[in-house]
């Protein structure tokens, strides 16, 4: 992880680096990025088009806007970033309750981007009264209690190509949505199988349905190697941003943390803040389960 040395940060950049949490690592300028762990190499690994020249791109479930900004950089004439945006900076672990709009708005302003930000449920996409040549929906469907309606809404706003990145059920005896029982979650999850997607998307008017496997294992390996895990020394001080000289009081309950950015010799720890590299100790810790296999379309 490269140490970014910013000698004279602007007030705006200090404010951006003071957000308590980040999910996506988004290029701002030069070698400066937002402190997230989802990186732009996922664009290519998800088989995204090499060029979006003169096309309208819609990013459904856009979060901090990584795919939206990448679409703009790849030539899209218009980009619509859609999520359940709100004004509360809540935990990214509660994504189904909404997404903090402050981060994507700050990036848009700093990059002087022209993307259009829409706060809208996936169930209400048709109310946007706008269609896109390419619609991308990444890791959203499985978290919904009504995937049938969600996919129908995606179809309504798609002019040419719909790209769904999602878990697939491996049961292929007949078209089905497999219920996934996860007791750690307080809502249901459904994974469709290939036969379900073929039958349902055909009924919605799609004529060329293809499946490609995203190498999630490779993504996790790269994420683990790019963003090391640390233990924090008891005397460590936490700062609200990498430039502040005054530390803040933060209760630290965990023992192992993943760092997602290194600026001025301080690492960003999600939900905690910035900690000096001298107050951290790298540990050998692998969060990838044994025999990890995920199949995506």
C-alpha positions as CSV (number, residue, x, y, z in Angstrom):
1,X,0.0,0.0,0.0
2,X,1.6,3.3,-1.1
3,X,1.9,6.1,1.4
4,X,0.3,9.2,0.0
5,X,2.1,12.4,1.1
6,X,-0.1,15.4,0.7
7,X,1.8,18.5,1.8
8,X,-1.0,21.1,1.7
9,X,-4.4,19.4,1.7
10,X,-7.4,21.6,0.9
11,X,-10.1,22.1,3.5
12,X,-12.4,20.1,1.2
13,X,-10.0,17.1,1.0
14,X,-9.7,17.2,4.8
15,X,-13.5,17.0,5.1
16,X,-13.6,14.1,2.6
17,X,-11.0,12.2,4.5
18,X,-12.9,12.8,7.8
19,X,-15.8,10.6,6.9
20,X,-16.0,7.7,9.4
21,X,-16.3,4.9,6.9
22,X,-15.7,4.0,3.2
23,X,-16.5,1.0,1.1
24,X,-15.1,1.8,-2.3
25,X,-11.6,3.0,-3.2
26,X,-12.2,5.7,-5.8
27,X,-9.6,7.7,-7.7
28,X,-9.7,11.4,-7.0
29,X,-6.6,12.9,-8.7
30,X,-2.9,12.0,-9.2
31,X,-2.3,9.2,-6.7
32,X,-5.0,10.2,-4.2
33,X,-7.9,7.8,-3.6
34,X,-10.8,7.5,-1.2
35,X,-10.0,5.0,1.7
36,X,-12.1,2.0,0.6
37,X,-11.4,-1.7,-0.1
38,X,-13.6,-2.3,-3.2
39,X,-11.2,-1.4,-6.0
40,X,-11.5,-0.5,-9.7
41,X,-10.0,-3.9,-10.8
42,X,-13.5,-5.3,-10.1
43,X,-14.7,-3.3,-13.2
44,X,-12.6,-5.6,-15.6
45,X,-13.2,-8.7,-13.5
46,X,-16.9,-8.2,-13.9
47,X,-16.6,-8.2,-17.7
48,X,-17.7,-4.6,-18.1
49,X,-17.6,-3.1,-21.6
50,X,-14.2,-1.7,-22.7
51,X,-15.9,1.4,-24.1
52,X,-19.1,3.2,-23.2
53,X,-18.8,5.9,-25.8
54,X,-22.1,7.8,-26.4
55,X,-24.0,5.4,-24.1
56,X,-26.1,6.0,-21.1
57,X,-25.0,4.0,-18.1
58,X,-27.1,3.3,-15.0
59,X,-25.5,2.0,-11.8
60,X,-28.1,0.5,-9.5
61,X,-26.8,0.0,-5.9
62,X,-24.1,2.6,-6.6
63,X,-22.9,3.0,-3.0
64,X,-20.0,5.5,-3.0
65,X,-20.1,5.6,-6.8
66,X,-17.1,3.6,-7.9
67,X,-18.7,2.0,-11.0
68,X,-20.5,5.3,-11.8
69,X,-17.3,7.3,-11.9
70,X,-15.5,4.5,-13.8
71,X,-18.4,4.5,-16.4
72,X,-17.9,8.2,-16.9
73,X,-14.2,7.8,-17.3
74,X,-14.8,5.1,-19.9
75,X,-16.7,7.4,-22.1
76,X,-20.4,7.2,-21.1
77,X,-22.2,10.3,-22.3
78,X,-24.5,10.1,-19.2
79,X,-24.3,8.2,-15.9
80,X,-27.1,7.7,-13.4
81,X,-26.0,6.5,-9.9
82,X,-29.0,5.0,-8.1
83,X,-29.2,3.9,-4.4
84,X,-31.3,4.5,-1.3
85,X,-29.4,7.6,-0.5
86,X,-30.0,9.6,2.7
87,X,-28.3,12.2,4.8
88,X,-27.3,10.0,7.7
89,X,-23.7,8.6,7.9
90,X,-24.7,5.1,9.0
91,X,-22.7,1.9,9.0
92,X,-22.1,0.2,5.6
93,X,-23.2,-3.0,7.4
94,X,-26.7,-1.7,7.2
95,X,-26.8,-1.2,3.5
96,X,-30.4,-2.2,3.1
97,X,-31.5,0.8,5.3
98,X,-30.0,3.3,3.0
99,X,-26.6,4.8,1.9
100,X,-25.0,8.0,3.0
101,X,-25.1,10.4,0.1
102,X,-22.3,12.7,1.5
103,X,-19.5,10.6,0.1
104,X,-20.6,10.3,-3.5
105,X,-21.6,14.0,-3.5
106,X,-18.2,15.0,-2.2
107,X,-16.4,12.9,-4.8
108,X,-18.6,14.3,-7.6
109,X,-17.7,17.8,-6.5
110,X,-14.0,17.2,-6.2
111,X,-13.8,15.3,-9.6
112,X,-16.1,17.9,-11.2
113,X,-18.1,15.0,-12.4
114,X,-21.4,15.2,-14.3
115,X,-22.9,12.0,-13.0
116,X,-26.6,12.2,-11.9
117,X,-27.3,11.0,-8.4
118,X,-30.7,9.5,-7.7
119,X,-32.1,8.4,-4.4
120,X,-34.5,5.7,-5.4
121,X,-35.5,2.2,-4.4
122,X,-34.8,-0.6,-6.9
123,X,-38.5,-1.3,-6.7
124,X,-39.3,2.2,-8.1
125,X,-36.8,2.5,-10.9
126,X,-39.5,3.1,-13.5
127,X,-40.5,6.3,-11.7
128,X,-37.2,7.8,-12.8
129,X,-38.7,8.0,-16.3
130,X,-35.3,7.4,-17.8
131,X,-33.8,4.4,-19.5
132,X,-30.1,3.5,-20.0
133,X,-28.3,1.6,-22.7
134,X,-26.4,-0.4,-20.1
135,X,-27.8,-1.1,-16.6
136,X,-25.4,-2.6,-14.0
137,X,-26.7,-4.1,-10.8
138,X,-24.1,-5.6,-8.5
139,X,-24.8,-7.7,-5.5
140,X,-28.2,-6.3,-4.8
141,X,-30.8,-8.9,-5.8
142,X,-29.9,-11.5,-3.2
143,X,-30.5,-9.1,-0.3
144,X,-34.1,-8.3,-1.3
145,X,-37.3,-9.8,-0.1
146,X,-38.9,-9.4,-3.6
147,X,-36.3,-10.2,-6.3
148,X,-39.0,-10.8,-8.9
149,X,-40.2,-7.2,-8.8
150,X,-36.6,-5.9,-8.6
151,X,-35.6,-7.7,-11.8
152,X,-38.8,-6.5,-13.5
153,X,-37.9,-2.9,-12.6
154,X,-34.3,-3.4,-13.9
155,X,-35.8,-4.6,-17.2
156,X,-38.0,-1.6,-17.5
157,X,-35.1,0.9,-17.4
158,X,-32.8,-1.2,-19.7
159,X,-32.6,-0.2,-23.4
160,X,-29.9,-2.7,-24.6
161,X,-27.9,-4.5,-21.9
162,X,-28.6,-5.5,-18.3
163,X,-25.6,-6.8,-16.3
164,X,-26.5,-8.5,-13.0
165,X,-23.6,-9.6,-10.7
166,X,-25.2,-12.0,-8.3
167,X,-24.9,-15.3,-6.4
168,X,-26.3,-18.3,-8.4
169,X,-28.1,-21.3,-6.9
170,X,-26.4,-24.5,-8.1
171,X,-29.7,-26.4,-8.0
172,X,-30.7,-26.8,-11.7
173,X,-33.5,-29.4,-11.8
174,X,-36.0,-26.6,-12.6
175,X,-36.3,-22.8,-12.6
176,X,-36.2,-21.7,-8.9
177,X,-35.3,-19.0,-6.4
178,X,-33.5,-20.7,-3.6
179,X,-34.1,-19.4,-0.1
180,X,-30.8,-18.8,1.8
181,X,-31.2,-19.3,5.5
182,X,-28.7,-17.0,7.2
183,X,-29.5,-16.7,10.9
184,X,-27.1,-13.8,11.3
185,X,-29.3,-11.6,9.1
186,X,-32.8,-10.3,10.0
187,X,-34.1,-10.5,6.4
188,X,-34.4,-13.2,3.8
189,X,-32.1,-13.9,0.9
190,X,-32.8,-15.5,-2.4
191,X,-30.5,-16.9,-5.1
192,X,-31.9,-17.7,-8.5
193,X,-30.5,-20.5,-10.6
194,X,-29.6,-20.3,-14.3
195,X,-32.9,-21.8,-15.4
196,X,-34.8,-19.1,-13.5
197,X,-32.9,-16.3,-15.0
198,X,-33.2,-17.7,-18.5
199,X,-37.0,-18.2,-18.2
200,X,-37.8,-14.9,-16.4
201,X,-35.5,-12.6,-18.4
202,X,-36.8,-14.1,-21.6
203,X,-40.4,-13.4,-20.4
204,X,-39.2,-9.8,-19.7
205,X,-38.1,-9.4,-23.3
206,X,-34.4,-10.2,-23.3
207,X,-33.2,-12.3,-26.2
208,X,-29.5,-13.0,-25.5
209,X,-28.9,-14.2,-22.0
210,X,-25.3,-15.2,-21.1
211,X,-23.6,-16.3,-17.9
212,X,-20.0,-15.5,-16.9
213,X,-18.3,-16.5,-13.7
214,X,-16.7,-13.7,-11.7
215,X,-13.7,-15.0,-9.9
216,X,-14.7,-13.8,-6.4
217,X,-11.9,-15.8,-4.8
218,X,-9.3,-13.8,-6.8
219,X,-11.0,-10.6,-5.8
220,X,-10.9,-11.5,-2.1
221,X,-7.2,-12.6,-2.4
222,X,-6.3,-9.3,-4.1
223,X,-8.2,-7.3,-1.5
224,X,-6.4,-9.1,1.3
225,X,-3.0,-8.6,-0.2
226,X,-3.7,-4.9,-1.1
227,X,-5.1,-4.0,2.3
228,X,-3.2,-5.5,5.2
229,X,-4.6,-6.4,8.6
230,X,-3.2,-4.9,11.8
231,X,-3.5,-5.1,15.6
232,X,-3.6,-1.8,17.4
233,X,-1.2,-1.0,20.2
234,X,-2.9,-0.1,23.5
235,X,-1.3,3.4,23.6
236,X,-2.4,4.2,20.0
237,X,-4.0,7.5,19.3
238,X,-6.9,8.0,16.8
239,X,-7.3,11.0,14.5
240,X,-10.3,12.2,12.6
241,X,-8.2,12.7,9.4
242,X,-4.6,12.0,8.4
243,X,-3.6,15.7,8.8
244,X,-5.0,16.6,12.2
245,X,-2.6,17.0,15.1
246,X,-5.3,16.5,17.8
247,X,-6.4,13.0,18.5
248,X,-10.0,11.9,19.3
249,X,-11.5,9.6,21.9
250,X,-12.7,6.3,20.3
251,X,-13.6,3.1,22.0
252,X,-11.9,0.2,20.3
253,X,-13.5,-3.2,20.9
254,X,-12.0,-5.4,18.1
255,X,-8.4,-6.8,18.0
256,X,-7.9,-7.1,14.2
257,X,-8.6,-4.5,11.6
258,X,-8.1,-4.1,7.9
259,X,-6.5,-0.9,6.8
260,X,-7.7,0.6,3.6
261,X,-5.6,3.7,3.0
262,X,-2.1,5.1,3.9
263,X,-1.8,8.9,4.0
264,X,1.0,10.8,5.7
265,X,2.0,7.6,7.5
266,X,-1.4,7.1,9.0
267,X,-3.7,4.2,8.2
268,X,-7.5,4.5,7.8
269,X,-9.5,2.0,9.9
270,X,-13.2,1.9,9.0
271,X,-15.5,3.2,11.7
272,X,-12.5,4.1,13.9
273,X,-10.4,6.8,12.1
274,X,-6.7,7.3,11.2
275,X,-3.9,5.7,13.2
276,X,-0.2,6.2,12.9
277,X,1.6,3.3,11.3
278,X,3.9,3.3,14.3
279,X,1.0,2.3,16.5
280,X,0.0,-0.7,14.4
281,X,1.4,-4.2,14.0
282,X,0.7,-6.2,10.9
283,X,-0.7,-9.7,11.6
284,X,-1.2,-12.9,9.6
285,X,-4.9,-13.2,9.4
286,X,-7.0,-14.5,6.5
287,X,-10.7,-13.8,6.4
288,X,-11.4,-16.1,3.4
289,X,-13.1,-19.3,4.4
290,X,-11.6,-22.6,3.4
291,X,-12.9,-24.0,0.1
292,X,-14.4,-20.5,-0.7
293,X,-16.3,-20.8,-3.9
294,X,-18.9,-18.3,-5.2
295,X,-20.5,-18.4,-8.6
296,X,-21.8,-15.3,-10.1
297,X,-23.6,-14.3,-13.3
